[in-house]
Amino acid sequence: MTARRALTLALTAGALLAGGAIAQTFPARPVRIVVALAPGGGTDNLTRILAPKLTELLGQTMVVENRAGAGGQIGTDAVAKAAPDGYTLLNVDTSFASNPSLFAKLPYDSLKDFVPVSLLASAPVALIVHPSVPAKSLRELLALAKARPKLFNFAMGGYGSATHLAVEQFRAASAIDIVVIPYKGGGLATADVLAGQVVMMFGGPSSLAQHVAGGRLRALAVTGNRQIAALPGVPTFIEAGLPAVDAGSYWGSLAPAATPREIVNLLSAAMSRALQMPDVRQRLIALGYEPLGGSPDEFAANIRSEMAKWAAAARRAKFRVE
């Protein structure tokens, strides 16, 4: 029995495809997954791990397309305007929920122009420094920065990202005067920190762990309530004495509004099944992700919760991008 046939039977048994004649023939051609951020970041890495498994389950190639720019708005708007037939998806990170609170105007409506498909994963973010920085711990970094104001420049992987929230939390909790340099994505920020052009950043373990292991970067602390396998021995911010720094990332998949529910359910089930595969789970956990999955309704609830959190944070910080 093929993986696609097994998936269809499982869905039928769960009554998810009741009356779903459309989904029984979907997909009949390759499906495009748009990543509205630069290559090399957490969203891109996660999508490229899942795409081959979804190809196997659905029997059609899943094509990953990076369309970065404007804090994810360019690629997101392209999917909002795509045909609602299931052949164009959008994989997003935390910025999808934060952008409505941070930007005065968006070219799309985050709630009305999309239908949630599946929550994919979550992950903490880590504070990373270039090896030229003499601090070996968060405590040493804080002491050094307070003794030498404006010494450090801070790479930020895009407005509205979890790294953006972490930077603002770090700035407030540490009372350090830092120069923040925004980038279009985490991959671009990482490249400049690796080159020593910027000395510090928050980033996702999936894109940073290999550089930390190789000694090219140094991790000082990670958000969340426990240490992670991807960065062994790196303390949490709670352990390091700055519990107010607790930002984290999540990822999910969306389709254009009016995509048939039967197709959404089929895609959601395939994503959840891929995330449960032992080799996928092992690889994601090693990179610092927590595989999730879940129904479209569960992801919709997550989006609304995250939007409310970011709206409150933006009001407190009086932050708005015109």
Secondary structure, DSSP 8 states (H G I E B T S, - for coil): --HHHHHHHHHHHTTTTTT-HHHHH--SS-EEEEE-S-TTSHHHHHHHHHHHHHHHHHSS-EEEEE---GGGHHHHHHHHTS-SSSSEEEEE-THHHHHHHHBS--SS-TTTSEEEEEEEEEEE-EEEE-TTS---SHHHHHHHHHHSTT--EEEE--TTSHHHHHHHHHHHHH----EEEE-SSHHHHHHHHHTTSS-EEEE-HHHHHHHHHTTSSEEEEE-SSS--TTSTT--BHHHHT-TT---EEEEEEEEETT--HHHHHHHHHHHHHHHHSHHHHHHHHHTT-EE----HHHHHHHHHHHHHHHHHHHHHHT--B-
